[in-house]
């Protein structure tokens, strides 16, 4: 995948998609698959915003049942099924436990009813049936849980994803069907003719001369998440804001607290947070607070981190959580602008068309990104049933790992890492080692990753900067203890190959 900047300068497109997060990537992929000549740009790296700062879940959203958002939950559960079927290397089933304590604001019968409804809405798309648990059964599943006042719990199933790579998979697929793709291209203004938008004036942030140029397009779609209001004002000062940004902070604890994920109600503010096993670590989050500053400046604050630490320690009192061991990250939810507590705001989506003809995608949740893409494109072209649309063009893995290990001369641990990250594209990574056997070498003895993955990130996946590789292509930067051990070796290899 190459940055097609020269094409962007010379061509006229049916569609220009601004924003290389999951929504923009999906819109571009589907549009090109349906025959539209399409361009996709982002001012940063793909998935560098909200799309790599999520709770890493493909789920129906069980908590939305409380606000009677049955349609949203049902749609998300269908999408969950499709993802589990078509991208099994990036989306996998995950068991969840909801512990219930004496004095919780949600009584045990409400929790049981909620999970029952969740399974009912799943219908034939259910992963496994839920199960009610006694206090003893909850303790058996997780001996380290706080036992004081524990009444029992429920066990149900959802799915976990690699959010950054799922977004990248859509970008790669878009490129394969002819989309001209470029990261680090920033919109400076909209190009207009007689009041209608006919493209965008942009700047290639990697061009040392800093010259701007125009991308011409019949139609422009902005899928820029938290930056929506900024682009609206760039479009016209008279456009009203349509997005309410709320901040979600996560911390990564460098040990696996449990093999099961936990959804835990907070008695402090009645919202829920997750403790989820993730790449040998535990992902703890998220917060949900209003954010009105520049989206480029979002970061975790001390009070966000302390809130999550306190809540985690309350349920898992044996945890030795401190700021030196954990890594934290913050993302912004681009919710439809409305009043009320952030966690109560609907996760439905909307498509807004400005007076100049630009379409803006607002709201929604990661799991339903395909639905948002189709709803947006339905305004432009006639498209078929969404469930017939293939997510992933790489195919399923049918190979015998032992034979592949012997053929390429890599150990099974490395091969497992490659298959889980690239799906059937793992052979493309291994084929690089045929040209240069040194690329089979591990980046660090304790890390099941090889140098070929860094080269692949640069040559094929359009990684430009170190952070593109560390946090989005390979996601190795989120383990504080381990990454500090191999950071020097890792960065050395990156500099050699960049």
N, C-alpha and C positions, 0 to 999 in steps of 0.2 A: 504494500500500500504506500503510494507516494503522494506527497503534497502537490496537488494539481493547481498551483497558483497561476501558471501561465494560461491554463484553460479558463480559469475564472476571469482573467482579464479579457480574453478574446471571445468568449461564448455568450450567447443569449439563452437563458434557461426558461423552461416552463415554470420551474419552482425553485426559489431560493429558501433554504431552511437555515435560520440563524439559531444556533444553540446545539452543541454536541453532547448534551446529556441524553438520558434514555428516551425522552419524548422526541427530541429532534432527530436522533439517530434512527428511531423506529419510523418516524414520518418519512424521512428521506429514503429509507430502505423500501418501504411499501410503495411510495410514490414512483420510484424508479422501476419497481417490479411491475407496476401497472402501466408503464410506458411513458412516464413523464421524464423529460430531461431535467435533472435535478442537481443542485449544488448544496453542500453542507459545510458550514463554517462554525468555528467557535473561537472566542478571544483567548481562551486558555487551552488546556488539554481536554480531550474527551473524558467525560465523567468527572472532571476536576471539581465540580460544584456539588450540588445536592446528590447527584447520582452515585457518588462514592462515599457519602457520609450518612448512609441509612442504617437501620438496624439489621440489615442483611437478611430480610425476610420476604418471602413470597407467600402472602397469607390473605385470608379473607378479612381479617380485622375483627376479631371476636368482640372487642370492646365497643364497636360501632352498633352492636345489637341494642345497647342501652339507649341509644338515640333513635332506634327504629329505622336504621338505614339498611333495611333488608335487601333492597335492590343492589346497592353497592357491594354488600357482603357476598351476595349470590354471584354477581359478576366476577368478583375477585377470586372466589373459590373455583369458578370455571377456568379462569386464567391460571390459577395455581396448578390445576390438573394438566393443562396444556404445556406449561413450562416443565413440569416433572416428566412428561412424556417426551418432549422434543429437545430439551437441553439438560439431560440427567447429570452431566458432568458439572454443571454450574448450579443446578437447583436440586436439592435432595430433601427427603422427608426428615422431619425433626419432631421428636416427642416433647410435649410441653406439660409441665405440672403447674397447676394453680393451687397453692396451699391456702387454706382457710383457717383463720384464727378467731378465737373468741373476741368479740367486740368489733370485728370488721364491719365496715359500713355496708358491704354486700354480704348478706347472710348466706349460709351454705346452700339453701334451697335455690337462691337466685343464681349462684354460680353453676349449680347442677343444671338448672333450666337453660342458662345461657349456652352451655356446652352441648346440651341436647338439641337446641335450636340450630347451633352451628353445624352439627352433623346432619340435621334434617335439611338445611339449606344446601349442604354439599351433595346430598342424594347420591347419585351414581359416581360423582366425582370425589367422594370421600377417600381419604388415604387409609385410615383404619378407624373403627368405632372408638368412641371415648370410653373411659372407665372411671367410675367413682372410687375413691380411695379412702380407707380409714387412716387415722393418724399414724398407726403402726406401719401401714403400707407406704405412706409418704416418707417416713423416717428410713424405711428399708431402701427406698430409691435414693435417698440422699441423707446419710447419717449425720452430716454436718449442719442440717437445718435446725433452726431454733425450735425447740420442742414445747416451750412454755405457751400454753393456751392454744396449741394446735388441735383443731377439731377434725381435720381430714383434708381432702383435696380432690381434684379431678385430673385425669390424664387424657390429653387429646393430642391431635397431630396437625402440624402445619409444615412449612418448608423453609429451608434456609438457602440463600443464594450468595454468589460472589457478585455483588452489585456492579463493581467497576468493569469486570470482565463480561458480564451480560450486556452492559452498554456497549463495550468494545466489540462484542460479537455482532451487534446490530450495525455498527460502523463498518466492520469488515465486510459484512454481507451487503451493505449498501454500496461499497466500493466495487464489489464483485459484479453487481448488476449495473454498473456504469455511472454511479454518482461521483462527481468531482468533489473530493474531500480535502479539507485543509484545517488543521488546528492552528492556533496562534494567529488568527486573522480577526481583527476587531472592527466592528461597525462604528463609523464616525458620524454618519448621517444617512438619511434615506434619500435615494434619488427619486425625483418626482417629475411628472409631466402633466400639466393642467390639473394639479391637485391630486393626482393618482400616483401611488408608489410604483416605480418601474425597476426597483432594485435597491442597491445600497452602495454608498461610498465607504470603502473599507481600507484598512491599513494592515499590511503584512508585518507583524511584530518581529519577524525574524529577518526582515530586509534591513541591512545596515544603512541603506540610504533613506529609509523611512518614508518612501513615496506612497501616496494613496492611489487607489484606482476604483473603478466602478464595476460592480457585478450587476449585469442586467438580467431581469427576470420578469415574466408575465405576472407572477404571483409570489408574494413573500409571506412566509410563516415564521413567527417568532416563538420559539419554545425555549425560553431562557430562564424559566423558573423564577428565582428571587430577583432577577434583573428585569422582570417584566415592566414594572412601573417606570424604570429608567428609560427603557426603549420606547414606552408609550409617550413619555415627555419629549424624547428625541424625535418621535414621529410628529407630534403636535403638542404645544403647550396647553391646548384646550382639552386634551384627553384626560379623563378621570382615572385615578388609580383603581386597579381591579384586583390587586394581590395584597394579601396580608401575610407578611413573613413572620414565622415563628421559629425560634432557635431550638434545635435538638442537639444536645451534647451526649456523647458516649465516652466511657473510659474502657480501656482494655487492660484487664488483669492478667499478668503473664503466667497463669496456671489455669487448668481446667477445673473449675469448682465442682461441676457435675457433668455426667454424660447426657443428662436431660436438660432441656431449657426450662426456665421458670418464668412465669408471668405472675407478678407480685403486685397486689394493690397496696398503695401507700396510705397509711392512716393520716399522714400529715396533710395531704391535699386531695385525697380520694382518686388520684389518677393511678395508672399502672406503669410499671417499668419491667424490663426484661433482664434476665441473667442467662446468657446463651453461650454454649461452647462454640468456639470459633478458632480454627487452625491451631489447636493446642492451647489456646488462651480462653479467656471468658470476656465476652462483650457485655457491658453493663450500661443500660440506658433505656429510655432517653428522657431528657428534660423537654419541656414544652412551654416556652415563654416568648412573649412578643419581642420583636427585634425591629428597630426603625433606622439603624445606622446603615452605612454603606455595606452591601453584601460582600464586597471584596475584603472587608475587615473583620468578618465574623471569626470568633475564636472562643474557646472555652474560658470561662471566668472561674476564679477560685470557688465562688459560691456554688456554681454548677457542679463542679467536681466534688465538692464536699457533700452536697446534697445526695449525689449518687453513692458516694462512699458510706454515708450514714445509713442510707436505706439498705444497701447490700449487707452491711455489718449487722443491721437489725435482724435480718432473716438468716444470715450465715455468720453467727457471732465469732466463729473461729478464724475468720479471714484476717490476715495481717496486711490490710490495705494502707498504702501511703503514697505520697505524690512521686517518690523516686522510682517506684517500680512500675507505675502505670503510664500508659500513653493515653491522651485524650484527643478527641476531634469534635468539631462542631459543624453542623450543616443547617440549612434554612429550608423550611417547608413553604412552598409558594401556594398558600391557601386562598380560596376565593374570599375577597374582602367582605367581612361581616362582623357583627358584634358578638360578645360573649367570651367565655373563657377559651383560650387557645385549644385546649384538648377537646372542647365540645364543638368546634367549628367543623362543618361537614367536609369530608374528603372527596366529595363529588367534584367533577371538573366542568369547565365551561370553555367555549370558544368565542372570543370577542373579536369583532372586525372593526377596525378603526375607520374614520372617515376617508382616509387615503387608500383603504383597501387591504391593509396588512392584517393578517389573522394572528391572534395571540392566544396561546394555550395557557390556561390558568387552572390551578387546583389539582385535584386528583391525587393518586398514590402510586408508588412504583409498580405495584402488582398489576394495575390496570392500564399500563402504558400503551398496550396495543389498542385497547378500546378508545383511548384518547386520540391515538394516531388515526384510527379509522373514522372517528367522528369528525376530526379536522379535515381529512381528505374527502369525505363525502360531500363537502361543499364544492369540491373542484371536479371530481370525476365519479363515475359509477363504479363501485367496487363490490366484489363478491362477499359471501359470508365469511366473517372473520375467522371462524374455526377451521376453515380450509387453508388458511394461510400458514405456510411453513416458517417457523422461527429461525431455523438453523440450517445452513446449506452444507455443513461439513459432514453430515452423515453420522451414523452410530458406530461405535467401536465394536468390531467383531473379532479382533485379533487375540491370539493367545499371548499373554504377557511374557511367559517364559521364552517362547520362540523369538519374540521381538527383542527381549533382553539379550539373548545370545547373538542375534543378528547384528545389533548395533553396538554391542559391548558396553551396555550400561546396566547398573544394578536395578533390581526390582523396586527399590524404594524411590529411586529417581524416576523410573518409568511410571510408577503410580502417581507421582507428583505431576508429570507431564500430561498423563491422560485426564487427570482431574481438573487441570487448568485449561487444556486446549481441546479436549474432546478428540475427535478424529483428526484434528489439525496437528496432533502431537508428532506425527511422522514428518511434517514440514520442519519442525524444530530439529528432529533427529537427523534429517537429511543434511542439515548444515554441518554435522560432524563428519560426514563423508569427505567434505572438502578440506576440513581442518580438524584433525583428531584431538587437538588441544581443547576444542569446544566441548568435549565430553567431560572435562574436569569439573569437579564440584567447585562452586564459588568459595565455599568454606566446608571443612570436614563435617560440621554438625548441621549443615543445611542441605536438604535433598534437592538442590537446584544446580543446574550446570551452566557454564558460560554461554552455551548456545542459546539459552533463553534470553539473555541480555541482547545478544546479536539479533535474535528474532524480533525482540521488542523494538529495536531500532530500525531494522531493515524492512520489516513487514507490518508492524503495528504502530508506526509513526510516533514512537517515543522520541522526544526532542531533548528533554531535560532529565537530570538524575531523578527528580521527584516523580516524573512520569513512570519510570521503571519501578522505583522503590515502593510507591504507594498505590499505583493503579495497575500496572502490567503484572507485577509479581506480589504485591501486598505484603512485603516483608518488613516494612518499617513500623508496623504496629505492635511488635513485641519488643518492649524496652530492654529486657535482660538479654535476649538472644541477639537482637540487632546490634546492640552495643559491642557484642563479641566479634561480629563479622563485618561491622560497618566499614572499617578501613579496607578490608579485602574486597568487599562488594564495590565500594566507590572506585577502587583502583581498577577493577575490571571494566566498570562502566566508562571511565575516562579513556581507557585503552581502545574501547570499541566505538565510542561516540565520534 
